[in-house]
Amino acid sequence: MKELRIRPQISDNDLDTLVKRTQKWFAKEKKERVKIIVSFKGRQHAFMNTLGPSTIQRFLAKLATYKVVNSTQQQGKQFVAVIDA
């Protein structure tokens, strides 16, 4: 399983770069899953319930052709989702 770690306030250009990287992973290895992790530090914890799911949803909206295995789940100081080809 591949892992992508992103911050909650990622710019759109950086998000597009990660989407292209994910699509390349799926093109090379058909049975690979990708785990998306949005981690928070310091004062970002105050906005955890709003920024975490919205950041993952922005990412998943750009990869709508792939299926979501595990939807957005909070695990401690991070939000996690898993997608599959």
Backbone torsions as a table, in degrees:
resi	resn	phi	psi	omega
1	MET	NA	129.7	176.4
2	LYS	-86.0	155.2	-178.2
3	GLU	-128.4	135.9	173.0
4	LEU	-119.1	122.5	176.4
5	ARG	-105.5	123.5	179.3
6	ILE	-129.0	158.5	177.8
7	ARG	-94.1	156.7	-176.6
8	PRO	-67.4	-24.9	-177.6
9	GLN	-109.0	47.9	-179.4
10	ILE	-76.0	142.3	179.8
11	SER	-77.1	163.9	-178.1
12	ASP	-65.9	-37.6	179.5
13	ASN	-65.3	-41.8	177.7
14	ASP	-66.1	-36.8	178.0
15	LEU	-65.7	-39.7	177.4
16	ASP	-63.5	-37.7	177.3
17	THR	-62.8	-41.6	178.7
18	LEU	-69.3	-33.2	176.5
19	VAL	-64.6	-43.9	178.4
20	LYS	-63.6	-39.5	177.8
21	ARG	-63.6	-41.0	178.8
22	THR	-64.7	-41.5	178.9
23	GLN	-64.5	-35.8	176.1
24	LYS	-65.9	-39.6	177.7
25	TRP	-61.4	-43.6	-179.9
26	PHE	-68.4	-31.6	179.1
27	ALA	-70.2	-36.2	-178.4
28	LYS	-77.8	-49.4	-174.2
29	GLU	-119.5	107.8	-172.8
30	LYS	-67.1	-31.5	-174.3
31	LYS	-99.3	16.9	-177.3
32	GLU	-84.6	143.7	173.5
33	ARG	-109.5	153.2	178.9
34	VAL	-123.2	128.8	179.4
35	LYS	-102.9	122.6	179.8
36	ILE	-101.8	124.5	-177.9
37	ILE	-121.6	123.3	172.9
38	VAL	-106.9	112.0	-176.8
39	SER	-107.9	150.5	-175.2
40	PHE	-119.5	147.4	176.8
41	LYS	-134.6	145.9	171.7
42	GLY	54.6	-125.1	-175.3
43	ARG	-70.6	-11.0	177.9
44	GLN	-66.8	-18.5	179.6
45	HIS	-62.3	-25.3	179.5
46	ALA	-66.5	-26.7	-177.7
47	PHE	-109.7	20.8	-172.5
48	MET	-61.6	-43.2	-175.4
49	ASN	-74.5	-16.4	178.6
50	THR	-100.5	-43.0	-176.0
51	LEU	-78.0	-35.1	-176.7
52	GLY	-61.4	-60.1	179.9
53	PRO	-63.8	-35.8	-178.7
54	SER	-68.6	-35.1	177.7
55	THR	-66.8	-43.7	178.4
56	ILE	-66.5	-38.6	179.1
57	GLN	-65.5	-36.1	175.1
58	ARG	-61.9	-41.1	180.0
59	PHE	-67.8	-45.8	-178.0
60	LEU	-69.0	-29.0	178.2
61	ALA	-64.9	-32.1	178.7
62	LYS	-79.1	-16.1	177.8
63	LEU	-115.9	48.7	-173.7
64	ALA	-68.0	-19.7	-177.3
65	THR	-76.9	-15.2	-179.5
66	TYR	-99.1	155.2	-177.0
67	LYS	-94.3	146.9	179.7
68	VAL	-91.6	120.0	-179.7
69	VAL	-81.8	-52.8	175.9
70	ASN	-120.3	121.8	179.6
71	SER	-73.2	-178.6	-174.6
72	THR	-59.1	122.4	178.7
73	GLN	-130.3	140.5	176.1
74	GLN	-88.5	128.8	177.1
75	GLN	-130.3	91.2	-179.2
76	GLY	69.2	-118.1	-177.6
77	LYS	-95.1	20.4	-177.6
78	GLN	-147.0	160.5	173.6
79	PHE	-112.7	140.4	-173.8
80	VAL	-131.6	140.9	171.5
81	ALA	-141.6	150.0	179.8
82	VAL	-124.5	131.4	177.1
83	ILE	-120.4	154.8	-176.3
84	ASP	-132.7	151.8	178.0
85	ALA	-73.3	NA	NA
